[in-house]
Amino acid sequence: MLVDVVQAHVLQHCELDDVTLSAVERPAVLADHADLTRVLTNVPQREVDVREPSPAYLRPPVRRDYFAREAQNRSLGQAGEVFALAFERWRLQQLGAGQLAERVRHVSVDEGDGLGYDIQSFEPDGEERFIEVKATAFGQRTPFFVSANEARFARDHGAHFRLYRLFDFRSAPRLFELAGPIENHCLLDAVSYRASFG
């Protein structure tokens, strides 16, 4: 019932919809002065829910999916990747692996998107680290979208995969990292399927 009441209120007061839409679609500006020593934070705990989730087709229609709109904000995604790239190079410098920091690559720019990760980095011992970056201007527990390819890559490269979740990006960027398969940390709901005839 709460969803219905909120949705009716949003429909009656279009300025609320306009403000929210503006917030999720606003271009992101990379903060040059971020204190990288204060960026890393703890991973939020996954809530245990023993109830079977209700199927998506039983939910009432939603006029706007603000999380989906924010996920499509290419400016925010790109700025998040650039920030994570700087953080990753700084991390390696702090660990005494400056030569490896110079070799960190922004593969989603260099080779194109769709590899299942955005940044190719290293552990201090030289082992590879594959980083997928998900950024939001909102809080730590804001849901995010993961492609089937990203989820599969995380499973296939679990020991070397990290998901960097950036949050509060426009005010004071913070991040936590999820190591290994994404479903080990998050509940994954299928939101779309590719339909084919064979």
TORVEXBA-586960 format. One line per field, with one value per residue: residue in one letter; residue number from 1; x, y, z of N, C-alpha, C in turn. Coordinates in nm, 2 decimals. Atoms other than C-alpha are relative to their C-alpha. Layout:
N
aa = a,...
i = NUM,...
nX = X,...
nY = Y,...
nZ = Z,...
caX = X,...
caY = Y,...
caZ = Z,...
cX = X,...
cY = Y,...
cZ = Z,...
***
This chain:
198
aa = m,l,v,d,v,v,q,a,h,v,l,q,h,c,e,l,d,d,v,t,l,s,a,v,e,r,p,a,v,l,a,d,h,a,d,l,t,r,v,l,t,n,v,p,q,r,e,v,d,v,r,e,p,s,p,a,y,l,r,p,p,v,r,r,d,y,f,a,r,e,a,q,n,r,s,l,g,q,a,g,e,v,f,a,l,a,f,e,r,w,r,l,q,q,l,g,a,g,q,l,a,e,r,v,r,h,v,s,v,d,e,g,d,g,l,g,y,d,i,q,s,f,e,p,d,g,e,e,r,f,i,e,v,k,a,t,a,f,g,q,r,t,p,f,f,v,s,a,n,e,a,r,f,a,r,d,h,g,a,h,f,r,l,y,r,l,f,d,f,r,s,a,p,r,l,f,e,l,a,g,p,i,e,n,h,c,l,l,d,a,v,s,y,r,a,s,f,g
i = 1,2,3,4,5,6,7,8,9,10,11,12,13,14,15,16,17,18,19,20,21,22,23,24,25,26,27,28,29,30,31,32,33,34,35,36,37,38,39,40,41,42,43,44,45,46,47,48,49,50,51,52,53,54,55,56,57,58,59,60,61,62,63,64,65,66,67,68,69,70,71,72,73,74,75,76,77,78,79,80,81,82,83,84,85,86,87,88,89,90,91,92,93,94,95,96,97,98,99,100,101,102,103,104,105,106,107,108,109,110,111,112,113,114,115,116,117,118,119,120,121,122,123,124,125,126,127,128,129,130,131,132,133,134,135,136,137,138,139,140,141,142,143,144,145,146,147,148,149,150,151,152,153,154,155,156,157,158,159,160,161,162,163,164,165,166,167,168,169,170,171,172,173,174,175,176,177,178,179,180,181,182,183,184,185,186,187,188,189,190,191,192,193,194,195,196,197,198
nX = 0.08,-0.09,-0.05,0.11,0.02,-0.11,0.01,0.11,-0.05,-0.09,0.08,0.07,-0.10,-0.10,-0.13,-0.08,-0.06,-0.10,-0.11,-0.07,-0.05,-0.12,-0.10,-0.06,-0.05,-0.10,-0.14,-0.09,-0.13,-0.09,-0.06,-0.14,-0.06,0.04,-0.10,0.01,-0.02,0.13,0.09,0.03,0.10,0.04,0.11,0.13,0.04,0.11,0.11,0.05,0.15,0.04,0.13,-0.02,0.03,0.11,-0.04,0.00,0.12,0.11,-0.01,0.08,-0.08,-0.07,-0.01,-0.15,-0.09,-0.11,-0.13,-0.03,-0.04,-0.13,-0.10,-0.02,-0.06,-0.13,-0.09,-0.03,-0.08,-0.14,-0.07,-0.03,-0.12,-0.12,-0.03,-0.05,-0.14,-0.09,-0.01,-0.07,-0.14,-0.04,0.00,-0.12,-0.11,-0.01,-0.05,-0.14,0.00,0.02,-0.02,0.12,0.10,-0.01,0.06,0.15,0.06,0.14,0.03,0.13,-0.03,-0.11,0.04,0.15,0.08,0.05,-0.09,0.04,-0.07,-0.03,-0.14,-0.09,-0.10,-0.08,-0.03,-0.14,-0.09,0.00,0.12,0.10,0.12,0.10,0.09,0.12,0.03,0.14,0.01,0.12,-0.01,0.08,-0.06,-0.08,0.09,0.08,-0.01,-0.07,0.03,-0.12,0.03,-0.03,-0.14,-0.08,0.02,-0.07,-0.15,-0.03,0.00,-0.11,-0.13,0.03,-0.11,-0.06,0.11,0.05,0.10,-0.02,0.13,-0.02,0.12,-0.01,-0.11,-0.01,-0.03,-0.13,0.00,-0.05,0.01,-0.04,-0.03,0.05,-0.09,0.06,0.13,0.08,0.11,-0.05,0.02,0.13,0.11,0.01,0.13,0.00,0.09,0.03,-0.05,0.00,0.08,-0.04,0.07,-0.09
nY = -0.12,-0.12,-0.03,-0.07,-0.13,-0.08,-0.02,-0.10,-0.13,-0.04,-0.03,-0.13,-0.10,0.03,-0.06,0.11,0.08,-0.08,-0.01,0.13,0.03,-0.09,0.05,0.12,-0.02,-0.11,0.04,0.01,-0.07,0.07,-0.08,0.01,-0.01,0.11,0.06,0.15,0.07,0.01,0.05,0.14,0.03,0.14,0.05,0.02,0.14,0.05,0.04,0.14,0.00,0.14,0.00,0.01,-0.13,0.00,-0.02,-0.14,-0.03,-0.03,-0.13,-0.10,-0.07,-0.11,-0.10,-0.02,0.08,-0.10,0.07,0.03,-0.13,-0.04,0.09,-0.04,-0.13,0.04,-0.09,0.05,0.12,-0.04,-0.07,0.11,0.08,-0.08,-0.01,0.13,0.02,-0.08,0.07,0.12,-0.03,-0.05,0.12,0.07,-0.08,0.02,0.14,0.01,0.06,-0.11,0.04,0.06,-0.10,-0.06,0.10,0.02,-0.04,-0.03,0.08,-0.03,-0.11,0.04,0.12,0.00,0.06,0.13,0.11,0.05,-0.08,-0.13,-0.03,0.12,-0.05,0.10,0.02,-0.04,0.10,0.01,0.07,-0.09,-0.04,-0.06,-0.08,-0.06,-0.12,-0.04,-0.13,-0.07,-0.12,0.02,0.06,0.13,0.12,-0.02,0.11,-0.03,0.09,0.09,0.07,0.15,0.02,-0.04,0.10,0.12,-0.03,0.01,0.14,0.06,-0.06,-0.04,-0.04,-0.13,-0.10,-0.09,-0.11,-0.12,-0.07,-0.14,-0.06,-0.14,-0.04,-0.15,-0.08,0.05,0.14,0.11,0.13,0.13,0.10,0.13,0.09,0.12,0.00,-0.10,0.06,0.03,-0.12,-0.07,0.07,-0.04,0.02,-0.02,-0.10,0.02,0.12,0.00,0.11,0.04,0.11,0.11
nZ = 0.00,-0.01,0.14,0.07,-0.05,0.05,0.15,0.03,-0.04,0.10,0.12,-0.02,-0.03,0.10,-0.03,-0.07,0.11,0.08,-0.09,-0.01,0.14,0.02,-0.09,0.06,0.13,0.00,0.03,-0.12,0.01,-0.09,-0.11,0.01,-0.13,-0.09,-0.09,0.03,-0.13,-0.07,0.10,-0.02,-0.12,-0.02,0.09,-0.08,-0.02,0.08,-0.09,0.02,0.02,0.02,0.08,0.15,0.06,0.09,0.14,0.05,0.07,-0.09,-0.05,0.07,0.09,-0.05,0.11,0.02,-0.08,-0.01,0.00,0.14,0.07,-0.04,0.06,0.14,0.00,0.05,-0.06,-0.13,0.02,0.05,-0.11,-0.10,0.05,-0.01,-0.15,-0.04,0.06,-0.09,-0.13,0.02,0.01,-0.14,-0.09,0.02,-0.05,-0.15,-0.04,0.05,0.14,0.09,0.14,0.05,0.01,0.14,0.10,-0.02,0.12,0.01,0.12,0.07,0.09,0.09,0.08,0.02,-0.11,0.03,-0.04,-0.13,-0.10,0.05,-0.03,-0.02,-0.10,-0.06,-0.15,-0.02,0.04,0.15,0.05,0.06,-0.07,0.09,-0.08,0.06,-0.08,0.00,-0.08,-0.03,-0.08,-0.12,-0.12,0.01,0.03,0.13,0.09,0.12,0.11,0.05,0.12,-0.01,0.03,-0.12,-0.10,0.05,-0.01,-0.15,-0.04,0.07,-0.05,-0.14,-0.08,0.06,0.04,-0.11,0.04,-0.08,-0.01,-0.04,-0.04,-0.04,0.09,0.02,-0.12,-0.06,0.05,-0.09,0.07,-0.06,0.11,-0.01,0.07,0.05,0.07,-0.06,-0.08,-0.14,-0.09,0.03,0.06,0.14,0.06,0.14,0.04,0.14,0.07,0.15,0.06,0.13,0.05,0.02
caX = 0.00,0.29,0.42,0.08,0.05,0.40,0.35,0.01,0.18,0.46,0.21,0.02,0.33,0.54,0.80,0.91,0.96,1.15,1.38,1.46,1.50,1.74,1.94,1.99,2.06,2.29,2.64,2.91,3.22,3.52,3.64,4.01,4.07,3.94,4.13,4.20,4.29,3.92,3.76,3.76,3.47,3.32,3.09,2.72,2.59,2.35,2.01,1.89,1.54,1.39,1.07,1.04,1.05,0.73,0.76,0.83,0.52,0.30,0.44,0.24,0.37,0.63,0.63,1.01,1.28,1.53,1.80,1.78,1.80,2.10,2.27,2.23,2.40,2.72,2.88,2.85,2.98,3.28,3.36,3.34,3.58,3.83,3.80,3.85,4.15,4.31,4.23,4.37,4.70,4.71,4.64,4.93,5.16,5.07,5.15,5.50,5.41,5.46,5.59,5.27,5.06,5.20,5.07,4.71,4.49,4.14,4.04,3.68,3.83,4.14,3.96,3.59,3.31,3.18,3.48,3.31,3.54,3.65,4.01,4.29,4.52,4.74,4.80,5.13,5.28,5.20,4.88,4.61,4.31,4.00,3.78,3.43,3.32,2.96,2.90,2.61,2.55,2.33,2.39,2.59,2.29,2.16,2.08,2.29,2.27,2.51,2.51,2.50,2.85,2.98,2.83,2.97,3.32,3.31,3.23,3.49,3.77,3.66,4.00,4.10,3.77,3.67,3.36,3.43,3.10,3.14,2.87,2.80,3.00,2.90,2.95,3.23,3.31,3.35,3.39,3.38,3.50,3.33,3.57,3.48,3.14,2.89,2.61,2.83,2.76,2.43,2.09,2.07,1.73,1.69,1.54,1.55,1.61,1.72,1.46,1.56,1.43,1.73
caY = 0.00,0.24,0.20,0.30,0.60,0.73,0.67,0.86,1.14,1.16,1.16,1.45,1.65,1.65,1.88,1.59,1.38,1.66,1.71,1.34,1.29,1.59,1.44,1.10,1.24,1.53,1.51,1.40,1.61,1.43,1.57,1.66,1.71,1.38,1.25,0.89,0.79,0.83,0.67,0.30,0.18,-0.14,-0.35,-0.33,-0.66,-0.85,-0.88,-1.24,-1.28,-1.63,-1.53,-1.61,-1.27,-1.18,-1.20,-0.87,-0.91,-0.88,-0.54,-0.23,-0.04,0.23,0.56,0.61,0.37,0.63,0.37,0.25,0.61,0.68,0.36,0.49,0.82,0.77,1.08,0.94,0.60,0.75,0.98,0.68,0.48,0.76,0.81,0.43,0.43,0.71,0.52,0.20,0.36,0.53,0.19,0.03,0.32,0.29,-0.08,-0.01,-0.13,0.19,0.02,-0.18,0.13,0.27,-0.04,-0.01,0.02,0.17,-0.12,-0.01,0.30,0.14,-0.18,-0.10,-0.19,-0.54,-0.73,-0.78,-0.53,-0.17,-0.16,-0.41,-0.37,-0.58,-0.72,-0.61,-0.95,-0.90,-1.11,-0.96,-0.78,-0.71,-0.43,-0.35,0.00,0.09,0.45,0.63,0.98,0.83,0.62,0.30,0.06,0.20,-0.09,-0.12,-0.30,-0.59,-0.73,-1.11,-1.08,-0.90,-1.16,-1.44,-1.28,-1.24,-1.61,-1.72,-1.50,-1.50,-1.49,-1.19,-1.00,-0.70,-0.48,-0.13,0.03,0.41,0.60,0.95,1.03,1.40,1.50,1.29,0.98,0.66,0.30,-0.06,-0.36,-0.69,-0.97,-1.27,-1.37,-1.09,-1.32,-1.40,-1.05,-0.93,-1.06,-1.07,-1.03,-1.09,-0.78,-0.87,-1.16,-1.20,-1.39,-1.59,-1.87,-2.10
caZ = 0.00,0.08,-0.28,-0.42,-0.19,-0.28,-0.65,-0.64,-0.46,-0.71,-1.00,-0.84,-0.76,-1.08,-0.93,-0.70,-1.01,-1.19,-0.89,-0.85,-1.23,-1.24,-0.95,-1.13,-1.47,-1.37,-1.52,-1.27,-1.21,-1.07,-0.74,-0.78,-0.41,-0.27,0.03,-0.09,0.27,0.37,0.06,0.16,0.39,0.51,0.29,0.40,0.53,0.31,0.47,0.51,0.38,0.41,0.23,-0.14,-0.33,-0.51,-0.89,-1.06,-1.27,-0.96,-0.87,-0.96,-1.26,-1.18,-1.37,-1.32,-1.21,-1.08,-1.01,-1.37,-1.49,-1.28,-1.40,-1.75,-1.66,-1.87,-1.72,-1.37,-1.48,-1.66,-1.37,-1.13,-1.34,-1.35,-0.97,-0.92,-1.15,-0.94,-0.62,-0.76,-0.85,-0.51,-0.34,-0.51,-0.43,-0.06,-0.07,-0.22,-0.57,-0.76,-1.07,-1.09,-1.03,-1.36,-1.54,-1.42,-1.73,-1.80,-2.03,-2.08,-2.25,-2.41,-2.54,-2.51,-2.27,-2.24,-2.11,-1.77,-1.59,-1.63,-1.48,-1.51,-1.20,-0.98,-0.63,-0.48,-0.57,-0.94,-0.96,-1.18,-1.04,-1.25,-1.13,-1.22,-1.11,-1.01,-0.90,-0.74,-0.61,-0.34,-0.03,0.04,0.01,-0.32,-0.55,-0.87,-1.20,-1.31,-1.65,-1.71,-1.86,-1.55,-1.32,-1.53,-1.54,-1.16,-1.12,-1.37,-1.22,-0.86,-0.70,-0.92,-0.95,-0.74,-0.77,-0.65,-0.53,-0.52,-0.33,-0.22,-0.53,-0.58,-0.22,-0.06,-0.26,-0.06,-0.18,-0.07,-0.26,-0.32,-0.39,-0.60,-0.74,-0.69,-0.57,-0.27,-0.14,-0.31,-0.39,-0.77,-0.93,-1.30,-1.45,-1.82,-2.05,-2.41,-2.60,-2.90,-3.12,-3.09
cX = 0.09,0.05,-0.11,-0.02,0.11,-0.01,-0.12,0.05,0.10,-0.07,-0.07,0.09,0.12,0.13,0.09,0.07,0.11,0.13,0.08,0.06,0.13,0.12,0.07,0.06,0.11,0.14,0.09,0.13,0.09,0.07,0.15,0.07,-0.04,0.11,-0.01,0.01,-0.14,-0.10,-0.05,-0.09,-0.04,-0.12,-0.13,-0.04,-0.13,-0.11,-0.05,-0.15,-0.04,-0.12,0.04,-0.04,-0.12,0.05,-0.02,-0.13,-0.12,0.01,-0.08,0.10,0.06,0.02,0.15,0.08,0.13,0.13,0.04,0.05,0.14,0.11,0.03,0.08,0.15,0.11,0.04,0.08,0.14,0.08,0.04,0.11,0.13,0.04,0.06,0.14,0.10,0.02,0.08,0.15,0.05,0.02,0.13,0.13,0.02,0.05,0.14,0.01,-0.01,0.02,-0.12,-0.11,0.01,-0.05,-0.15,-0.06,-0.15,-0.05,-0.13,0.01,0.09,-0.05,-0.15,-0.07,-0.04,0.09,-0.04,0.07,0.05,0.15,0.08,0.12,0.07,-0.01,0.15,0.10,0.00,-0.12,-0.10,-0.12,-0.09,-0.10,-0.11,-0.05,-0.15,-0.01,-0.14,0.02,-0.07,0.07,0.06,-0.09,-0.08,0.02,0.08,-0.02,0.13,-0.05,0.03,0.15,0.09,-0.01,0.07,0.15,0.04,0.01,0.12,0.14,-0.01,0.12,0.07,-0.09,-0.03,-0.10,0.02,-0.14,0.03,-0.14,0.02,0.09,0.01,0.04,0.14,0.02,0.06,-0.02,0.02,0.02,-0.06,0.09,-0.07,-0.14,-0.10,-0.12,0.04,-0.03,-0.14,-0.10,-0.01,-0.14,0.01,-0.10,-0.03,0.06,0.02,-0.08,0.04,-0.08,0.10,0.14
cY = 0.13,0.03,0.08,0.14,0.09,0.02,0.10,0.14,0.06,0.04,0.13,0.12,-0.02,0.07,-0.09,-0.09,0.07,0.01,-0.13,-0.04,0.08,-0.05,-0.13,0.02,0.11,-0.05,0.00,0.08,-0.07,0.10,-0.01,-0.01,-0.11,-0.05,-0.15,-0.08,-0.02,-0.06,-0.14,-0.02,-0.14,-0.04,-0.01,-0.15,-0.03,-0.04,-0.14,0.00,-0.15,-0.01,-0.01,0.14,-0.01,0.02,0.14,0.03,0.03,0.14,0.10,0.07,0.13,0.10,0.02,-0.10,0.09,-0.07,-0.04,0.12,0.04,-0.10,0.03,0.13,-0.03,0.10,-0.04,-0.13,0.02,0.06,-0.10,-0.08,0.07,0.02,-0.13,-0.03,0.08,-0.07,-0.12,0.02,0.05,-0.12,-0.07,0.08,-0.02,-0.13,-0.02,-0.06,0.10,-0.03,-0.07,0.10,0.07,-0.08,-0.02,0.06,0.02,-0.08,0.03,0.12,-0.05,-0.11,0.00,-0.07,-0.14,-0.11,-0.06,0.07,0.13,0.03,-0.13,0.06,-0.13,-0.01,0.04,-0.11,-0.02,-0.07,0.10,0.03,0.07,0.07,0.05,0.11,0.03,0.12,0.05,0.13,-0.02,-0.09,-0.14,-0.12,0.02,-0.12,0.04,-0.11,-0.07,-0.07,-0.15,-0.03,0.04,-0.11,-0.13,0.01,-0.01,-0.14,-0.07,0.04,0.04,0.04,0.13,0.11,0.08,0.09,0.11,0.08,0.14,0.05,0.14,0.08,0.15,0.08,-0.04,-0.14,-0.10,-0.13,-0.12,-0.09,-0.13,-0.09,-0.13,0.01,0.10,-0.05,-0.05,0.11,0.06,-0.10,0.04,-0.04,0.02,0.10,0.00,-0.12,0.03,-0.11,-0.03,-0.12,-0.12,0.03
cZ = 0.00,-0.14,-0.08,0.05,-0.05,-0.15,-0.03,0.04,-0.10,-0.13,0.02,0.02,-0.10,0.03,0.08,-0.10,-0.07,0.08,0.01,-0.14,-0.03,0.08,-0.06,-0.13,-0.01,-0.03,0.13,-0.03,0.10,0.09,-0.01,0.14,0.10,0.08,-0.01,0.13,0.07,-0.09,0.04,0.12,0.00,-0.10,0.09,0.01,-0.08,0.10,-0.04,-0.01,-0.04,-0.08,-0.15,-0.05,-0.09,-0.14,-0.04,-0.07,0.09,0.06,-0.08,-0.10,0.06,-0.11,-0.03,0.09,0.01,0.01,-0.14,-0.07,0.04,-0.06,-0.14,-0.02,-0.04,0.06,0.14,0.00,-0.04,0.11,0.11,-0.03,0.01,0.14,0.05,-0.05,0.08,0.13,-0.01,-0.01,0.13,0.09,-0.02,0.04,0.15,0.04,-0.05,-0.13,-0.10,-0.14,-0.06,-0.01,-0.14,-0.11,0.01,-0.13,0.01,-0.12,-0.06,-0.09,-0.11,-0.10,-0.03,0.12,-0.04,0.04,0.13,0.11,-0.07,0.01,0.02,0.09,0.05,0.15,0.01,-0.04,-0.15,-0.06,-0.06,0.09,-0.10,0.08,-0.08,0.09,-0.01,0.09,0.02,0.07,0.13,0.10,-0.03,-0.04,-0.12,-0.09,-0.13,-0.10,-0.04,-0.12,0.02,-0.03,0.12,0.11,-0.03,0.02,0.15,0.05,-0.05,0.05,0.14,0.08,-0.04,-0.02,0.13,-0.06,0.09,-0.01,0.05,0.04,0.05,-0.09,-0.02,0.12,0.06,-0.04,0.10,-0.09,0.09,-0.11,0.04,-0.07,-0.04,-0.06,0.07,0.08,0.14,0.10,-0.02,-0.05,-0.15,-0.05,-0.15,-0.04,-0.15,-0.05,-0.15,-0.05,-0.14,-0.04,-0.02,0.00
***
